[in-house]
Amino acid sequence: MSNIEYIVNLCFDISEQGKTPSVALIKNMSQRTLAIPEVIKGLQNWKSSASNRPLTKNKQVLTETKTEQTLQQRVTTLETQIALIMQQLANMSDKN
């Protein structure tokens, strides 16, 4: 997906949240490094076709879902490790 398509999809996401897409909001919400001229062009493209979301949205949602699952797995692993460490610390303090 090109940066322009990414920006247009991001504009749709922002709009669906009840917010008005702007250069600053797009730059802030983006998970990519974007040049201001690209953001402006993507915002203009979105404004001219605000009623027609590109089909590439589905690809973006799938990628975000995979990322969320990976993050959830990492959080679960970290929580398990912390619980184990806490238990080991408790055992150590009981021995002293």
Secondary structure, 3 states (H helix, E strand, C coil): CCHHHHHHHHHHHHHHCCCCCCHHHHHHHCCCCCCHHHHHHHHHHHHHCCCCCCCCHHHHHHHHHHHHHHHHHHHHHHHHHHHHHHHHHHHHHHHC
